Amino acid sequence: MDDLDPNEYKIGKPERLFNLTCLLLHYKQGISKNDILRSIPAYAAEYVEGGNNSSLERKFERDKDELRETGIMVESIIREHEDQNNQASIYIIHSDSFHWPRGLTLTPRQLALLNLAADAWAGGSLSALASKGINKLRAMGELGDDDSIIGIAPRLNSHEPNLHEIGTAIHERRVIEFEYRKPEEGQIMPRTLEPWLLRQIAGEWLVLGYDRLRNEPRNFMLRRIVNKVKIARGTESFEKPDQSEIDKAVAALEDFAKGQVAVIKVKKNTEAWFRFELDLGANSSSGKVELNYYDKYVLAEQLREYGTQIEVLKPQDLAQLIQEGFQKVANQHG
């Protein structure tokens, strides 16, 4: 077992249950309890090879039962030659049992929320920790089926503090006010917006709407809102434009992000490697990843977290922004 920092994997139960679901769907022939405990980071951080893992096994049993209570059919199977030895059980979720509940209907608002959640997970089907667990099993020679886990979406989890308030304002068609920092100058300006919809473009949350101060459609990155979004005083609910106008604005956003391409090289078996594993695809041998982005300043901030684990091959101005950030930190602590 690799040396693990227990603090690294102090993640919540929803993420742990999601990782467990991915693992069980991935291995169509089933997987043993020990392999599960050694592979999912949230368990592996507590696992003692050859030692007493009774408390960890109880946690796994509780997690398994909780999945069953939510309708995910986790099955335990004892192979014929094991003669009813419970310790030799293997666990599995059959892909044909993992489906949309029959007879379930959703309101238009619930469907809109599901679409929003799907947009948040547009880049792939696995979290970094679930992916890391499956990689550990592959290293032990276990084979699985990637198609079994395509399309699984985790809970919507955003660190943007204004996401809920903006979503409510969109639903109620209320005008909002906020302070917004421009990316290059750093200048903070007031904004008054009729919010139409939230989108995640190239990994960043944006609100699209009609800017009342500039009398035109605009989009704003939630990361650059510097205060708590408020409902504008003395304003009534607004009428949204035709869907065609909104679709046109969204297409313009997506086209812009598609035209902004960064190429980075990722060092193998690092934190950055696991983060960008799904993006590597056929380039896993070279470690090169192409990323679309909306704001190079935000991307520089994100990539800076990986330090020397990544190298920016292009564009040059992105690499320069990252280096300037490192130099600024060095000056502050020099």
N, C-alpha and C positions, 0 to 999 in steps of 0.2 A: 504493500500500500504506500502511495506517495505520502510525503510529509505535507500535511494540510494545516493551514491556519484556521482554527475553529471560528474565529471572528469573521472570516471571509464568507462563510456560509450560514450566517445567522439570518436566514431569510424567512419570510412568513409562510404560514401553512398553505395558502393558495398556490404559491409558487412551487412548494414542495409537492403538492398533489398534482399539479400540472406536469412537473418533471416525471413523476411516477406514472402518470397516464401515458405520456409520450413513450417511455421506456417499454411499458407493457404492450402498447400497440405496435411498437417497432419490431419486437421479437415474436414472430408468429408461432414459433414452436414452443414458446414459453421460456421462462427464466427462473432460476432458483432464488430463494430468499437471500442467501449469502451474496450472490452476484448483484442483486438489487442494492443491498446494504453497502457493498463495496463500490458501487458505480455512481449512485446519485449523490452529488456533493453534500447535500444537506444531511444525509445519513453517514456518508463516508468520513466526515469530519469527526464523528464519534465512534466509528467502527474500530474494534481492536482485533487484529488478525490473530486467530487462535485463542482469543480471550473470552471473557464473559460479556455477551452482548444482549443479555435478556431484556434490559430496559429499552434498548434500541429496537429489538424485535417487537416489543409491545407497542412502540410508537408506530412501527410499520403496520401492525395489525389494526390499530385504530385508524390509520390513514386508509387502509384497504376497505375497512367497514364504512368509512365516511364516503368513499367513492361509490360504493354500492348503494348507499342511501340516496345519493344524488342521481342514481339511475345508470351509472357506469358499471357494466357487468364484469367485475374482476372474478375470474375463475381460478380455483386451485385444483391441480391435477396431480395424482400420484401415479407415476409410471408403473406398469404391470410388474416389472422385475424388482421393484423396490419393496414389495410385500407390505403395503400399507404403512410404510415408514413416513410419518408426518414431516420429518426433517428433510425428506427428499422431495417434497412437493415442489412443483413448478407453478408459476403464476402467469396468467395470460388474459388479455382482452381481445376477444375475437372482433375483427374489423366489421363483420356484418351485424354485430350487436351495438355498434357505436354509430347511432343515427339520430336524426331529428325525431323527437317524440311524435307519435301518430296523433292526429286530431288537434295538434296545437295551432292556434291562430294568434296573430299579432296585430296590434293596432298600427296605423301609419307611423305614429311617433315611435313605437317600439322598433319598427323596422328601420326607421331613420337612425336610431341609436345603434342598432346592430351594424348598419352600414358604416357608421362612424368608427365603431370598434374594428371592423374589417380593414378600414383605411389605416388604422393605427398599426396594423400587423401586416401591411402590404409587402414588407420586405422579406418575409419568410415564415416558417411554421414553428420554429423552435427557439426557445430562449437560449442564452449562452450556457446556462447551467445544465439544461436538458441535453444540449449538444455535447457538452463535456462528458456527461455520464455515459452517453452512447459511445463516444470515442474510447472511453476506458474499457468498455466491453469489447469493442472491436480489437483493441490491443491484446485482449485475452483470447482472441480467436473466435468470439461469438459473432454470428452473422445475423443481420436483421433486414427488414424491408422498409426502405425510406418512404415508399408510396403510402404505407399505412398511416403515416402521421402528417401527410400533407393536408393543410386546411384546418388543423387544430388551432384555435385562437385562444390566448390566455385572457385573463381579466384585463380590462383597460386600466393601465397604470401610468399616469402622467405626473411629472413633478411640476407642471405649470400651475401656479396657484390660482390663475384666473379662468381656468378651463371650465369649471362648473358655472361660474357667474355668466360667462359669455354664452355658454350653451343654453342657459335659462333665458337670457335676453333674446336669443335667436328664436326660441320656442314661443316666447310671449310677444315678440316683435317690439321690443323696447329699445330706445336709443341709449347708447352708452357713451361715457366719457372716460378718458384715461390719459396718462402722460406717457409719451413714447420717445425712446432714445434712438436717434439716427445713427446708423452703423459707423460711418466714417468720421464725422465731426464729433460725435458723442453729445451733440446738442439735444436737450430734452424739450419736446414741443407738446402742447395740448392737442387732443384729437376728440372729435365728436362723430360717432359712427352709427349708421343703421346697419347692424350686423346681419348678414344673409346666411352665412354658413361657416363652419370650421372645417379646415382641411389640413391633412398632413402631407406636405410636399417635400420630397427628398429628406425625410426624417425630421422635419420641423413643423410644429403646429402654427397655422396662420388663421386669422379671422378675415374673411372677405366681406366687404360691405360698401355702403355709400358714405363717403367722407363729406359731411355737411359743411366743413370749413373750406374745402377745395372744390366742392360741387362736382365730384366725379367718383367712379368706383375705385377703391384702393384696397390693398391687403396689408395686414400688419402682423408681424411675427410676435407671438405671445411672449417669447423670451425677452423681447425688448420693451415690454410694458413694465414701467418701473414702479407703479403704484397699484392699489386695489381698484379694479374696474367698478364704476358706479353707474346707476341709472341716471340719465340726464334729467335734471329738474325742469319742471314746466313743459315737458314734452309728452305727446300722446303716442300711442302705438302707430307704427308706420306700415305701409303696404309694400310688400316685396315686389320687385319687378318680375316680368315674365321669366319663366325658367330658361328660355333661350338666351337671355341676357346674362344670367348667372352662369350658364354652361360656357358661354363664350369667355367670361372672365376666368373661370376655372381652367379652361384649355390654355389660355394665355399664361397662367401660372405654371402649368405643367410643362408647356413648351420651353419656358424660361429655364426651369430646372434641368430639363433634358439637355439644354445647350451648355450647361455649366458642368463640366466633367473634370474630376480630379483623379489622378492615378497615383496610388501609393503602393509601396512594397512592404509586406508584413513579415516579421521574423517568425519562423516556425516555432510551434510549441510555447508561445508566449500568451499572455492575456489578450493581446491584440489579435493573435491568430484565431483564438476561439471566438472573439467578438465578430470577426469578419469571415468566419469559416464558410457561411452560406453564400457570401458574395464572391468567394474565390472561384468556385465552380471548377472549370477545366484548367484554371491557372494555379491550382494548388501547388504544383511543382515549382513555379517561379515565385509564388507569393504575391503576385501583382493583383490589385483590386481597383476596379473603376467605380467611382462614386459620383452620383449626381448630387448637386447641392444647390441651395437657394441663396445662402448667405456665406460668403467665404470667411467672414470674421467668426461666425458661429462654428463653422467646420474647423477652423484653426484652433479654436478653444477646445473642441471635442478631441481632436487628434493629439493635442498637446498633452492630454492625460496619459497617453501611452509612451511618452518619452522616446527613448531610442529603439523601441519595439517596432516603430514604423518609420519609413522614409518617404517623403513626398517627391515623386518624380516629375509631376506637373500638376497645376501651373506653378511657375516660379514665384509668383506673388503670394501664393498660399504658403509655400515653404518659407518665404521671408517673414510672413506674419507669425508663423510658429516660432521661428528663431527669435524674432523681436519679443515675443511673449516670454521665452526662456530667459532672454537677457534682462528683461524687466524684473523678473523674479530674482535673478542673481543680484541685480543692483539693489533691490530692496533688502536682501539678506546678506549683502557683502560687508 
